[in-house]
Amino acid sequence: MDMDERWVNRSPETMLETFHWFRGEGFGLIVENLLRMPREPGVIVEGFRLLPRLVRPLLAVPGRAVWLLPTPDFRRAAIDSRGSTWEIARRTSDPDVALRNLLTRDRMFTERLRREAERLHLRVIEVETTMAEDELAEQVIEAFGL
């Protein structure tokens, strides 16, 4: 696909359903890497390939996992702060549509994660632009019972 076919001409729903990392691709490789690591000290694993339905069966204790779910405003602020807001969109014939589609796809993915984690009784923390790093750290510490 060219950039317009990928980011402008497809719906965010199609983009979500066809993005391989959102479907669990690569998860097995993450597990293989983790199994090679020493058990102590603990390891924190992060990334959008860690889908609740794939992680849950591997948890001895459900409280050992938490999903940090960005609000749409936080996600936008994060990409703005990295300077990559228009990186993909600018390579299309309609950057505004491309960016809107990308942000909509990501919002839908986050909502899917929320529903899945809640269905599996796994903890989620909503990350907002108004949240200080220390506040988020405290919530994670509390979630893990540290």
N, C-alpha and C positions, 0 to 999 in steps of 0.2 A: 504494500500500500504506500502511496505517497502521503505527504503530511496532511493534505486536505481530506483524503479518504479516511485517514486515521482519526483526525481531531475535529474536522468541520462537518463532514457529510454523514457521520454515524451519530446515532443518538447516544447520550450518556448511558442509557440502559444497556445498549449493545456493547459499548466500551467496557462497562463493568462485567458483563457476562463473558466477554472474550479475553479479558486480561489474564494471562496464565498465572501470574503470581497471586491474583485474587482467588484462584481456583485451587491453590495448594501446591503448585509446581515448585519444586526445590525444597519442600519441607523435609523430605527424607534425608537430603544432604545435610541439613541443619542438625537433624537428630544424630546422624553418623558422626559429625564433628563433635557434638556434645558428648557422645559416648566415649570418645577418645580422650576427653579431658579428665583431669583428676577430680574426685568428688569433693575435695576440700581445697581451698575455701569455696564457698558457693559461687555460682555463676549467674549473672543476669543476662538473659537473652532478649533481644529487642528486634522488632521488625514486623512489617505488615504481612509477611508470609506465615506468621504464627497465628493461624486461624484457631479460634476457640475449639471448634469441633475436632481439630487435629491434635491440639495440645491436651485437652481434657483427659483422654484415655491414658496419657503418659504421666499424669500427676498422681503421686502417692497421696498428696494432701492438696485439695482444691485451693486452699488459701495460699499456695505457693505461686500463684499466678495473678496478675492484674493487668488489665488492658487500659492504656491511657488513650482516651478517645478525644481527639481535638474537635472543638466546635468549628463550624465553618469560618467564623471570624479568626480563630486562632490559626487555622490552616493557611488562610490567606495572609495573615500577618507573618507567619513563618516563611512562606515562599517570598514574600516581599522583602523580608529582612535578609534573605540569602541572595537577593538580587536576581532570582531565577523566574520571577513571575511571568515574564514574556518570552522566556527562552524557547519553549516549544511553540507557543502561539505565534510568535513573530515569523516563524517559518511556514506559515499557512497564508492562504489568500484572505482569510477573515480572522485576524487575531482575537477580536472580541468574542466571536462565537467559539473559537477553539478554547480560549481560556474559560469561558462559561461552561462549556462541555466538560472540560477537565475538572473544574471545581465541583460541578454537579456529580460527576462520576465518583469523585473522592468522598463527597458528602454521603452518597448512597452506600458506598463501601463502609464508611464509618457506622452508618445506621444498621447495616447488615451485621457488622461486628457486635454492636450493642445488643441487638435482638438475640444473636447466637449466644453470646456470653451470658446474658440474663437467663435464657432458656436452660443453659447448662449450669446455672447457679455459680457463675464465676464473677469475680469482682471487676467493676469498671470504675474508672475515675475520669470525669469529664474535665478536659484541660481548656481553660478559657484565657482570653487575652488579659483579663484582670488578675489572673492568678500569678503570684510571685513564685519564683523557683523554690524558695524555702517552704512555702505553703504546699506546693506539689510534693516536695521531698517528704514533708511530714505526713501527707496522706499515703504515700507509698510505704513509708516506715510503719505507719499504723496498719495498713493492709497486710503487711508481712509479719506483723506482731513483733517487730524488732525493738 
